[in-house]
């Protein structure tokens, strides 16, 4: 059972799990339809095309495999700023720490659905401004 965690250059510390870490630039080299689980944790905002990375990830998944994506949600951040609940220096540092873009869960959810995955879970954490989406590649009937 192959489990891959896709990372970017700003990855803070190695993940302690049964997932094998691979840099997103090397991910395309893996064989198609071989992975049971793929994690893209806090990585989409650091790549040129989040849509392309998700699309490539789906080609690497076996039927029944999970795609787990998390990241910062721009709408949650904006809501905190508008309601005066944001620590602006902290928000500024997190937004401009090498990011090429910033997404929100609705956009990522729509990409996943358009590419044929079934949504199993969506979670928004308003304390950390993070979203978590788990999608599954349906079995062929």
PEBEL-V131259 format. One line per field, one symbol per residue. ss: DSSP state (H for helix, E for strand, L for the rest). phi: phi as a letter, one per 30 degrees, with the letter a starting at -180 (. if undefined). burial: # if it has 9 or more other ideal C-beta (glycine too) atoms within 8 Angstrom, else .. A space follows every 10 residues. Layout:
BEGIN
ss: ???
phi: ???
burial: ???
END
This chain:
BEGIN
ss: LLEEEEELLL LLLLLLLLLE EEEHHHHHHL LLLLEEEEEE ELLHHHLLLH HHHHHHHHHH EEEEEEEEEE EEEHHHHHHH HHLLLLLHHH HHHHHLLLLL LLELHHHHHH HHHHLLEEEE EEEEELLLLE EEEEEEELLL L
phi: .cbbcdbbdc ddbddcacdc dbdedcdddd ddhcccabcb chbedccdbe ddddddeddd dddidcccbb adcddddddd ddciccdeed dedddcdidc abcbdddded dddddjdcdc abbccddcic cbbbcbdddd c
burial: ..######.. ........#. ####..#..# ....###### #.#####..# .#######.# ###.###### #######.## #....#.... #..##...#. .####..##. ###.#.#.#. .#.##...## ########.. .
END
